[in-house]
Amino acid sequence: MTTTSPHDTAADDTPVTRRWSPGGCVWCGSRTDIEIYRDEPRCGECREHENTIDAARRFIGMYGLRPLGGAVTSDDDEELEHRTAARSARAALDRVRLPKRPAAADVRKASARAGASAAVRTTPSRSASAAPSGAVSTVDVAVLADRVTGLLEQLTAIEAGIADAEASSGLPARARLSDLQRQRATVMSTLAALEKARRGSAG
């Protein structure tokens, strides 16, 4: 018999009423590659999506950037990559979420009955082996330096644009000046956050 994962059928047009059963993922109901994650049985794909979101949150928090959610507008490619990946992971989780999640008591009872049968293998949710390749655990001074260099180059271009806009007249020039000033404020804020992170790592 072929086992179908909710992740495989999420895009199908045929509506399927999914329910949790003991031994299944508490988020999507899948029974594939189940392990304990944050004290709950979760399937491999859901764990991967959660780890992607966690990696993005750590990156955002480390550099003092705008919280996840909303637009993915970013100051550089690395930030954009994390924001885009987190948004895609959240959308994937939302698509497969069970209409009704099981009660915690039911999950605990099912896990207790399973005992040491190895149907569910317990692994730390934040272990090094489970961390995705893009996870950030410590501040890398070289990475900080690269980000600062890129932002300074961006700031130089913005300042040049501001000088041109100030020398011009008319509504288009004023609108461009306002936009450039907002960009400059964002870059300056990010540079300040990076400096704070650098000092924290040095201390």
N, C-alpha and C positions, 0 to 999 in steps of 0.2 A: 504494500500500500504506500502511495506517495504522500509525504507530509508537506503540506502547503503552509508557508509562512505568511503572516499578515503583511509583511513587507513586500512580498511578491504580488499580493492581490490588492494592494492599496489603491492602485490606479485602475483596477477593473471597473467596468460599468455596472456589473451585477451586484446589487446590495447584499451583503452577507452579515447576519447578526452574529457577532463574536462574543463569547463569554469565557471567563477565566475558569480553568480547571486546575486542580492540584498538580504541581509540577511544572506549570506553565509560567511564562513571563507575566508579572503583575501589570505591566503596562500595555502590552499588545496581545497577550495570550499565546504567543508562539511557544513551542516546546523544543526549539532548536538551540543547541549550545547554551544551556541554562547554567548560570553561575550566580552566587550570591553577590549582590552589588548594593551597597548602602543598606544592608540588612534585609534586602528583598531579592527574590529570584528574578533575574532579568536575562533576556536572550542576548546573544552576541551582538546583533545589529543595534539593539537599543543601547547597550553598553557603549558601543563605539560612538553613537551619536551623542550620548551624555558626556563622554570623554572629550569629544570635539568641542562641545560647549564649555566644559570646564577649562580646557586649554585656552580658549579665547578669553574667558573671564580672568584667568590668571594673568594673561598678557595685558589686558586692559587695565587691571588693577595695579600691576607692577609699574606701569608707565603713567598712571594717573590720567588715563584717557576717558572720553565720554563712555558711559555705560552701554552695554549691548542693547539692541532694540531700535526700532525705527530705521532711518536711513543708514546705509553702510558707508557713507561718505567718510574717507579716511585721509590722513596726512601722508601716508606712504603705502607701498605695496604690501608690506608685511602685515600692517594693521588691517588693510582691506581684505587680505587673505583670511585672517582670523574672523573678521566680521561676516564675510560671505559664507565661510564654512559653518559658522555658528548658526546663521539664519537658515541655511539649508538643512542642518541637522535638526533644528527646532521644527521646521516644516515637516520633515520626515517623521518625527515623533508624533506630531499632532495628527498626521494622516492615519497612523496605525493605532492610536490610543483607543483602548476599550471603551465602549459606551458607558460601562459601569465597572469601576475598579473594585477588586475584592476587598473585603474588610481585613484589617490587619490581623484580627484574631483568627480568621479563617486561614490566612497565609501561615501564621505561626503553627496552627494545628497541623497543617499539611506538611510543613517542614519537620515537625516533631515526629510525624508518622514515617517520614522518609528515613529518619535516623541516619545511619552511616552507610546507606545503600549506595552512595556515590552517584546517585542520580543528579544530585546538585553538589557541585564542588565549590567550596568556599574559598574566595580569593579577596585580598584587600582591595577596596575600590580605588585606592590611591597608590597602589604599589608601583614600583618603577617599571615592572614588566607590563602593566596595564596602561601606562601613560602613553599617549600618542606621540608620534615623532615631533609634532609641533608644540608639545607642552613646554612651558617655561617654569623652571623651578628656582633658578638663581639669576641675579642680574649679571649679564655678560658685559664686561667693560668695553670689549671690542664692538659688540653690537650697539651699545649706547653711543660710542664714538661715531659709528657709521650713521646712525639715525640723526645725531646732532649735525654731522657734516651735510647730510642731505637736506635737513631743515634749514640750515644756514644758507645753502645755495638757493633754496626756495624763497627764503626771506629776502635775499639780494634781488631776485627777480621781481618780487612783489614791490620792494621799495622803488625799483626803477619804474615799474608800472604806475606807482602812486605819483612819482615825480612827473611823468608824462601826463597823467590825468589832471594834476593840479595846474599844469601849464595850458591845458585846453579849457574850452568853455562849452556851455550847452548842457542839456539834460543828459545825453549819453555819457558825457565825460563825468558828470556828477554821479551818475548811477555806477559807472565803472569804479570811480574813486571809493564810493561807499562799499562796494563788493571787495575791493582790494584791502581796504582797512579792516574789514571783517576777517579776511584771510590772514592778514598780519597778526591780528589779535589771537587767532587760533594757533598760529605757529608759535607765537611768543609764549602762549599758555603751555603748549606741548614742550617747548624748550625748558621752561621752568620746572615742569614735572620730571623731565629727564635729568635735570641737574639735581633735583631732590632725590631721585632714585640712585644717582651716582654717589651722592654724599652718604646715602643710607648704606650702600654696598661697601663704601670705604670705611664707614664706622663700624 
